[in-house]
Amino acid sequence: MPYRTMGWIHANLARLARGESGQGTVEYVGLILLLAGLLTGVVLAARSMRDGGGLAQEIATKLKETIESIGSRR
């Protein structure tokens, strides 16, 4: 009797594990949609700027400041 019970438990656990077979794909699709939304926001923000290149210049300035501050801490 205990062997039958253990077999039943094992079979049901295996059946439940198979129910998540497409979960990784769903997560990747969600990640791609999140990145697409983020890039859309960046493009819309860049269009709303007057000179068009202000976003790239701002990013470059912040990166330079960050790199220089890391180098000056030593």
Summary of the structure (lengths in Angstrom):
residues: 74
radius of gyration: 26.0
end to end distance: 70.9
largest distance: 78.6
contacts: 132
relative contact order: 0.05
helix: 84%
strand: 0%
